[in-house]
Amino acid sequence: MKKRILLFGLLFVAGSTAFAQLTTRENDATTVNLGARPQAGDAALVFNIPVDGQGNGDGTNAGAGLFDGNLLSSGDVLTYKYYRDNDVVYRVGVRLQATNATTKGTPADSSFFFNPGNLDEFNTKNNSRAYVLAPGIEKHFTSSNVFDVYMGADVMLGFGRNKTITEVLGEDITDVTIRTTPTRILGLGAFTGFNVFIAQLPVSVGLEYGLSAKWIFGGKTKVERELDAGGDTESAEWFEQDADANGNIDALNYSKLSRRQFFMDTNHNVRLVICFYFNSRSGS
């Protein structure tokens, strides 16, 4: 709650100072400006506050929500808008995530510690990544300086992978296990919404909702293990999953495994939308 209050305060202060010269539009020749409605060439920073049915930043959650809000939290999708015309707006959401961790250790040779098989090294690696791109388009129907109604569509493309490597090295043993879990996501959303422009500030507050559908491919883990114990070499490969289609914990190993999920629902992307507009045209 404190973060939201601080965000609102920053938007209003910045809007009343740094961006006071945003292009405005009059309703007719005899009225004064009521708001700072954007026009062709303007852009916006977008802050989404999830109300209901949101998804994870990488879209892997069990639900039709495409992505969660943007409140400057870790993992949020960064969202922007650009006004191609006065009534046609391009929008895009982006998330790039990567984690790499490595440990290399030599087990202690002491009677206080258990060192089975006279191990020389115990090494681990973990690499994870998630890339999300969510382009979209809006069509606006009103020209009022106060109230704005629009509808549009989003497409979400997501790619992710988690890979772990465990190496156990000893005098007479080499044991290497590689676990790889890839994920691919396709999401489609149709939405409608409205904006209310606030006084002379380049700020609008609105609500957005609609229909969303999402396909999740992958999510299964491929395990590769190679073991060399005293000159005897063995290798194996299998697949695992955390839970089956019924949501039950699955401890089985599979020689072949196909896995996919589909979700569709209305109002699974309900969000409060705050836009902070600025003039992106060169020379303005």
FENVEN-V463745 format. One record per residue. N is the residue number from 0. OMEGA is omega in whole degrees, 0 to 359 (999 if undefined). NEAR is the number of other ideal C-beta (glycine too) atoms within 12 Angstrom. Layout:
# FENVEN-V463745
N;OMEGA;NEAR, N;OMEGA;NEAR
This chain:
# FENVEN-V463745
0;179;9, 1;180;9, 2;180;17, 3;180;21, 4;178;12, 5;179;15, 6;179;27, 7;181;24, 8;179;15, 9;180;21, 10;182;31, 11;180;23, 12;181;17, 13;181;21, 14;183;32, 15;182;21, 16;191;15, 17;187;18, 18;183;30, 19;185;21, 20;177;18, 21;178;37, 22;178;27, 23;182;27, 24;178;27, 25;178;19, 26;173;19, 27;188;12, 28;185;6, 29;182;6, 30;176;14, 31;179;14, 32;176;22, 33;182;21, 34;181;34, 35;183;35, 36;181;38, 37;177;41, 38;182;30, 39;180;22, 40;178;24, 41;180;34, 42;183;30, 43;165;38, 44;188;31, 45;176;40, 46;181;34, 47;175;44, 48;183;29, 49;177;33, 50;181;21, 51;168;23, 52;181;30, 53;179;34, 54;174;41, 55;179;30, 56;178;36, 57;175;40, 58;185;50, 59;181;39, 60;179;27, 61;181;21, 62;184;28, 63;180;34, 64;185;43, 65;178;54, 66;184;45, 67;186;36, 68;176;36, 69;178;35, 70;178;30, 71;176;21, 72;179;19, 73;179;13, 74;179;25, 75;175;30, 76;177;45, 77;185;29, 78;182;41, 79;176;28, 80;175;39, 81;181;30, 82;176;34, 83;174;21, 84;178;17, 85;185;22, 86;178;23, 87;186;23, 88;171;37, 89;178;28, 90;180;38, 91;173;27, 92;184;38, 93;170;24, 94;177;35, 95;182;20, 96;176;27, 97;178;18, 98;177;19, 99;179;16, 100;181;16, 101;172;15, 102;176;16, 103;184;16, 104;174;18, 105;181;17, 106;181;22, 107;177;14, 108;185;14, 109;178;9, 110;179;7, 111;184;8, 112;180;12, 113;181;12, 114;184;21, 115;174;14, 116;180;20, 117;183;17, 118;178;24, 119;182;21, 120;171;23, 121;187;25, 122;177;24, 123;175;22, 124;176;23, 125;178;22, 126;176;23, 127;178;24, 128;177;23, 129;179;31, 130;181;25, 131;174;39, 132;183;28, 133;176;42, 134;179;27, 135;180;38, 136;179;26, 137;172;40, 138;183;25, 139;189;31, 140;182;19, 141;180;22, 142;182;21, 143;175;23, 144;182;30, 145;188;27, 146;186;23, 147;179;37, 148;182;23, 149;172;33, 150;182;26, 151;183;29, 152;177;27, 153;169;40, 154;179;28, 155;176;40, 156;182;30, 157;178;39, 158;180;27, 159;177;32, 160;173;27, 161;183;31, 162;177;27, 163;178;27, 164;178;27, 165;180;27, 166;174;27, 167;185;29, 168;180;24, 169;183;23, 170;182;18, 171;180;18, 172;171;26, 173;184;28, 174;182;27, 175;178;27, 176;179;27, 177;180;26, 178;184;28, 179;180;27, 180;177;29, 181;178;26, 182;175;33, 183;185;28, 184;172;40, 185;180;28, 186;178;44, 187;180;29, 188;172;44, 189;188;28, 190;169;34, 191;183;27, 192;177;39, 193;175;26, 194;171;38, 195;180;26, 196;188;35, 197;174;28, 198;179;22, 199;182;24, 200;175;33, 201;184;37, 202;173;38, 203;176;41, 204;183;32, 205;180;34, 206;183;27, 207;181;44, 208;179;29, 209;183;31, 210;177;27, 211;178;39, 212;185;30, 213;174;40, 214;177;27, 215;179;33, 216;181;23, 217;184;29, 218;176;35, 219;184;31, 220;175;29, 221;182;29, 222;177;27, 223;181;21, 224;175;24, 225;184;22, 226;175;24, 227;182;20, 228;178;17, 229;180;13, 230;176;10, 231;185;12, 232;176;15, 233;175;16, 234;181;17, 235;179;18, 236;179;21, 237;181;21, 238;178;26, 239;171;27, 240;182;28, 241;182;21, 242;179;18, 243;183;18, 244;178;16, 245;180;8, 246;180;11, 247;177;11, 248;185;11, 249;180;20, 250;182;11, 251;170;16, 252;185;18, 253;172;19, 254;174;13, 255;181;11, 256;175;23, 257;185;14, 258;174;27, 259;180;19, 260;177;30, 261;179;20, 262;174;29, 263;181;23, 264;172;25, 265;177;20, 266;175;26, 267;175;35, 268;178;48, 269;183;31, 270;170;39, 271;187;30, 272;176;37, 273;181;37, 274;179;45, 275;191;37, 276;174;41, 277;183;30, 278;183;25, 279;184;24, 280;181;17, 281;178;6, 282;181;6, 283;999;15
